[in-house]
Amino acid sequence: MIEKDEAFKMVKENVDTQNLRKHMYAVSAIMERLAEEFGEDGKRWGMVGLLHDIDYEDTKDDPERHGLRSAEMLEGKLPEDCLSAIKAHNSMHTQVEPEDRMSKSLVAADAVSGLIVATALVMPDSTLKEVGVDSVMKKIDDSSFARNIDRDRIRYCEKVGLELEDFVKLSLDAMDNVSDMLGL
């Protein structure tokens, strides 16, 4: 299994966009926290979150390859279930369905991280500390806010046994722990 230093090096070598890197850090933090919640291996889940978009800049114009290319790049560095989760986070294009807890969690973490960041950015000081569960829950119900974020993907949390509000709280706590990395 890939070590954290090597994973961060891969991110720096393959992802030029700072906001995409921050997104990957946020998803990693949420996935680690979800693993803890479920009694799973936090290192593995965190790596899935960190590396799930490693191919995005190369595949953004070819969405059918997004996730598949990441898995190719990570072959031999992550176990097969981790590669499967990475492929499944883009199931609408890869046709690899999220079937296990890790895959479904990645779908939800990927989506909620964007909504939380968008919510933070409209706060007076643009910080995560200003964002509460209630404010994110209101934004989930406001389809005119951050329109590109699929609320049904956030609700994947329910497919792994978490209530939406509990998932939002867990995600906020996880992202708050890496707020310095996120610049929020």
C-alpha positions as CSV (number, residue, x, y, z in Angstrom):
1,M,0.0,0.0,0.0
2,I,1.2,3.5,-0.9
3,E,2.6,5.6,1.9
4,K,1.3,9.0,2.7
5,D,4.5,10.8,1.5
6,E,4.3,9.1,-1.9
7,A,0.6,9.8,-2.2
8,F,1.1,13.5,-1.5
9,K,4.0,13.5,-4.1
10,M,1.7,11.9,-6.7
11,V,-0.9,14.6,-6.0
12,K,1.7,17.4,-6.4
13,E,3.0,15.8,-9.6
14,N,-0.4,15.2,-11.2
15,V,-2.7,18.0,-9.9
16,D,-1.7,21.6,-10.7
17,T,-5.0,23.2,-9.6
18,Q,-4.8,24.2,-6.0
19,N,-8.5,24.1,-5.4
20,L,-8.6,20.5,-6.7
21,R,-5.8,19.6,-4.3
22,K,-7.8,21.1,-1.5
23,H,-10.8,19.2,-2.5
24,M,-8.8,16.0,-2.4
25,Y,-7.5,16.8,1.1
26,A,-11.0,17.5,2.3
27,V,-12.4,14.2,0.9
28,S,-9.5,12.4,2.4
29,A,-10.3,13.9,5.9
30,I,-13.9,12.9,5.6
31,M,-13.1,9.4,4.4
32,E,-10.7,8.9,7.3
33,R,-13.4,10.0,9.7
34,L,-16.0,7.7,8.1
35,A,-13.6,4.8,8.4
36,E,-13.2,5.6,12.1
37,E,-17.0,5.7,12.4
38,F,-17.4,2.3,10.8
39,G,-14.4,0.6,12.4
40,E,-12.5,0.4,9.1
41,D,-8.9,1.2,8.2
42,G,-8.6,5.0,8.2
43,K,-5.3,4.9,6.3
44,R,-6.8,3.0,3.4
45,W,-10.0,5.1,3.3
46,G,-8.0,8.3,3.6
47,M,-5.9,7.3,0.6
48,V,-9.0,6.6,-1.5
49,G,-10.2,10.1,-0.6
50,L,-6.9,11.7,-1.3
51,L,-6.2,10.0,-4.6
52,H,-9.7,9.7,-6.1
53,D,-9.3,12.6,-8.5
54,I,-5.6,12.1,-9.2
55,D,-6.4,11.8,-13.0
56,Y,-9.0,14.7,-13.1
57,E,-6.8,17.2,-14.9
58,D,-5.9,14.6,-17.6
59,T,-9.5,13.3,-18.0
60,K,-11.7,16.4,-17.5
61,D,-12.4,16.5,-21.2
62,D,-13.0,12.7,-21.3
63,P,-15.3,12.0,-18.3
64,E,-15.7,8.3,-19.3
65,R,-12.0,7.8,-18.4
66,H,-12.2,9.7,-15.0
67,G,-11.7,7.3,-12.2
68,L,-10.6,4.5,-14.6
69,R,-7.3,6.4,-15.3
70,S,-6.8,7.0,-11.6
71,A,-7.1,3.3,-10.9
72,E,-4.6,2.6,-13.7
73,M,-2.2,5.1,-12.2
74,L,-2.6,3.5,-8.7
75,E,-2.5,-0.1,-9.7
76,G,-0.2,-1.9,-7.3
77,K,-0.2,1.0,-4.9
78,L,-3.7,0.5,-3.5
79,P,-5.7,-2.7,-2.9
80,E,-8.4,-3.7,-5.4
81,D,-11.3,-2.6,-3.2
82,C,-9.8,0.9,-3.1
83,L,-9.3,1.0,-6.8
84,S,-12.9,-0.1,-7.3
85,A,-14.2,2.7,-5.0
86,I,-12.2,5.2,-7.1
87,K,-13.7,3.9,-10.3
88,A,-17.2,3.9,-8.7
89,H,-17.1,7.5,-7.6
90,N,-17.7,8.4,-11.2
91,S,-20.3,5.6,-11.9
92,M,-22.4,7.8,-14.1
93,H,-19.6,7.6,-16.7
94,T,-17.5,4.5,-15.7
95,Q,-20.5,2.2,-15.2
96,V,-18.8,0.8,-12.1
97,E,-21.5,1.0,-9.5
98,P,-20.7,1.9,-5.8
99,E,-21.6,-1.4,-4.1
100,D,-19.6,-1.5,-0.9
101,R,-19.5,0.9,2.1
102,M,-16.2,2.4,1.0
103,S,-17.5,3.2,-2.5
104,K,-20.8,4.7,-1.3
105,S,-19.0,6.7,1.3
106,L,-16.6,8.1,-1.3
107,V,-19.6,9.2,-3.4
108,A,-21.1,11.1,-0.5
109,A,-17.8,12.5,0.8
110,D,-16.9,13.8,-2.7
111,A,-20.2,15.7,-3.0
112,V,-20.6,17.0,0.6
113,S,-17.0,18.4,0.6
114,G,-17.9,20.8,-2.2
115,L,-21.1,21.9,-0.6
116,I,-19.4,22.6,2.7
117,V,-16.7,24.6,1.0
118,A,-19.3,26.6,-1.0
119,T,-21.1,27.3,2.2
120,A,-18.0,28.5,4.0
121,L,-17.1,30.8,1.1
122,V,-20.4,32.7,1.6
123,M,-19.8,33.2,5.3
124,P,-18.7,36.7,6.4
125,D,-15.1,35.6,7.1
126,S,-15.1,32.6,4.6
127,T,-14.1,30.1,7.2
128,L,-15.2,26.6,8.2
129,K,-15.5,27.6,11.8
130,E,-18.5,29.8,10.8
131,V,-20.3,26.9,9.2
132,G,-22.8,24.9,11.2
133,V,-24.8,21.8,10.5
134,D,-27.9,23.9,10.1
135,S,-26.4,26.2,7.5
136,V,-25.3,23.2,5.4
137,M,-28.7,21.5,5.8
138,K,-30.3,24.7,4.5
139,K,-28.0,24.7,1.5
140,I,-28.8,21.1,0.7
141,D,-32.4,22.1,0.4
142,D,-31.6,25.2,-1.7
143,S,-31.2,23.9,-5.2
144,S,-30.2,27.3,-6.5
145,F,-27.1,27.3,-4.3
146,A,-24.0,25.5,-5.7
147,R,-26.2,24.0,-8.5
148,N,-23.4,21.7,-9.8
149,I,-23.4,19.7,-6.5
150,D,-25.7,16.7,-6.7
151,R,-27.6,16.4,-3.5
152,D,-28.6,12.8,-4.2
153,R,-24.9,11.9,-4.1
154,I,-24.6,13.5,-0.7
155,R,-27.5,11.4,0.4
156,Y,-25.5,8.3,-0.4
157,C,-24.6,8.6,3.3
158,E,-28.0,7.0,4.0
159,K,-27.0,4.0,2.0
160,V,-24.2,3.3,4.5
161,G,-26.4,3.9,7.5
162,L,-25.8,7.5,8.4
163,E,-28.5,10.1,8.8
164,L,-27.9,13.1,6.6
165,E,-27.5,15.5,9.5
166,D,-25.1,13.2,11.3
167,F,-23.1,12.8,8.1
168,V,-22.9,16.6,7.6
169,K,-21.7,17.0,11.2
170,L,-19.0,14.3,10.8
171,S,-17.9,15.9,7.5
172,L,-17.7,19.4,9.0
173,D,-15.6,18.1,12.0
174,A,-13.3,16.2,9.6
175,M,-12.8,19.2,7.4
176,D,-12.3,21.5,10.4
177,N,-9.3,19.3,11.4
178,V,-7.6,20.1,8.0
179,S,-8.9,23.7,7.7
180,D,-5.3,25.0,7.4
181,M,-4.6,22.8,4.4
182,L,-7.9,23.9,2.9
183,G,-7.2,27.6,3.5
184,L,-10.5,27.9,5.3
